Amino acid sequence: MADLRINLAGIQSPNPFWLASAPPTNSGYQVQRAFEAGWGGAVWKTLGDPILNVSSRFAAVSFNGQRVAGFNNIELITDRPLEVNLQEIYETKKKFPNHAIIASLMVEPKQEKWHEIVKRVEDVGVDGLELNFGCPHGMAERGMGSASGQVPELVEKQTYWVKEAARTPVIVKLTPNITDITVTAEAATRGGADAISMINTINSLAGVDLDTWNTVPHVAGKGAHGGYCGPAVKPIALNMVADCARNPLVNVPISGIGGISNWQDAAEFILMGATGVQVCTAAMHHGFSIVEDMIDGLNNYLDDKGLASVMDLVGRSVSRYSNWGDLDLNYKIVAEINNDVCINCNKCHIACEDTSHQCIDLYTENGRPLLKVREEDCVGCNLCSIVCPVDGAISMVERKSTVPPMTWNERQSLISSLSK
């Protein structure tokens, strides 16, 4: 069995699976149930000044039979008194001393406000702080959340204010509702952040009811943009984690968030630079017990790879993530169809003929319909293998290039040198 313990900027955890700051971490009862189920840590639902929530709050996007492919919410930070939350944090930490409890915080961008709340939450024994600079709705309209998180100067300044008062590690949670998340990640690093977490939810509207014309969800016939999460946002989150992990100016650990539903998702985030991961939607969809399969699956994967610790997996794929201009223009792969496996649904032919490069031919041999790729016309776009419903029917295979590797940047550099 591999060692699943992690150390995120000094925060120890028995495994890399944490619950994100969200409805599942709204109370001590819930967090204690989660720890009993096997979660390594929990980021407490965001604490701050008292707020009022609305009803209804949640909506989901289903796709092709999959329930909750995406999840939308217009719920705000905790609506429970700060004193009650602090007492429950204290009791939970006392009962589970080896599990990580992180306090998510959000207050107005004022130095004294940050100093006050930091002192109060640290007095009850939290292992770290997470600054919520990402909430895209409700709180942003009050100048907090993503309203702060979209302004690098505010991210840096508020991180610095927290670090003035904090005795525990400070994690800065970043908003994805920005052109380049590395800009705010750099700002958090300059402000003294010990780690960053990403992504918070994405601005969204889940849908419109075609019978009533109300938004989904709606509050007495009116709607508002919410925060989008769940499996559908995973590729966006993974890209942002990778961009920060490969940025030399963001030299702090990362807690990965965004559509993580199983151990495979978690392993991908860790490979792309996350030290640990946070989960919300999957727990809301399936309950706390999903962590059992996550732990078993990651353990088995590490054993198969011959790795003694999950920390040995962190960032192993970061160096393989680059910019388009650094890709080899002369690398060649082509599609290869196995007609012994093919079921002749012709989805690959239709996709290639209508929307790609028309390089798949239909022909008949001994009365049997067959498909063949004209390799000289195949550009290796992968579309046919993506739409194929049968595993093993289409493979993408490498063909040896007759010319040496060359990237676009190298090509432009060569053209420039020859023109001088």
Stockholm file with secondary structure:
# STOCKHOLM 1.0

chainA/1-420         MADLRINLAGIQSPNPFWLASAPPTNSGYQVQRAFEAGWGGAVWKTLGDPILNVSSRFAAVSFNGQRVAGFNNIELITDRPLEVNLQEIYETKKKFPNHAIIASLMVEPKQEKWHEIVKRVEDVGVDGLELNFGCPHGMAERGMGSASGQVPELVEKQTYWVKEAARTPVIVKLTPNITDITVTAEAATRGGADAISMINTINSLAGVDLDTWNTVPHVAGKGAHGGYCGPAVKPIALNMVADCARNPLVNVPISGIGGISNWQDAAEFILMGATGVQVCTAAMHHGFSIVEDMIDGLNNYLDDKGLASVMDLVGRSVSRYSNWGDLDLNYKIVAEINNDVCINCNKCHIACEDTSHQCIDLYTENGRPLLKVREEDCVGCNLCSIVCPVDGAISMVERKSTVPPMTWNERQSLISSLSK
#=GR chainA/1-420 SS CCBCCEEETTEEESSSEEECSSGGGSSHHHHHHHHHHTCSEEEEEEECSCCCCCSCCEEEEEETTEEEEEEEECCCSCCSCHHHHHHHHHHHHHHCTTSEEEEEECCCSCHHHHHHHHHHHHTTTCSEEEEEECCCSSSGGGTCTHHHHTCHHHHHHHHHHHHHHCSSCEEEEECSCSSCHHHHHHHHHHTTCSEEEECCCEEECCEECTTTCCEESCBTTBCCCEEEESGGGHHHHHHHHHHHHTCTTCCSCEEEESSCCSHHHHHHHHHTTEEEEEECHHHHHHCTTHHHHHHHHHHHHHHHTTCSBGGGGTTTTGGGCCCGGGSBTTCEEEEEECTTTCCCCCHHHHHHHHHSCCCEEEEEETTEEEEEECTTTCCCCCHHHHHCCSTTSEEEEEECCSSCCCBHHHHHHHHHHHHC
#=GC SS_cons         CCBCCEEETTEEESSSEEECSSGGGSSHHHHHHHHHHTCSEEEEEEECSCCCCCSCCEEEEEETTEEEEEEEECCCSCCSCHHHHHHHHHHHHHHCTTSEEEEEECCCSCHHHHHHHHHHHHTTTCSEEEEEECCCSSSGGGTCTHHHHTCHHHHHHHHHHHHHHCSSCEEEEECSCSSCHHHHHHHHHHTTCSEEEECCCEEECCEECTTTCCEESCBTTBCCCEEEESGGGHHHHHHHHHHHHTCTTCCSCEEEESSCCSHHHHHHHHHTTEEEEEECHHHHHHCTTHHHHHHHHHHHHHHHTTCSBGGGGTTTTGGGCCCGGGSBTTCEEEEEECTTTCCCCCHHHHHHHHHSCCCEEEEEETTEEEEEECTTTCCCCCHHHHHCCSTTSEEEEEECCSSCCCBHHHHHHHHHHHHC
//
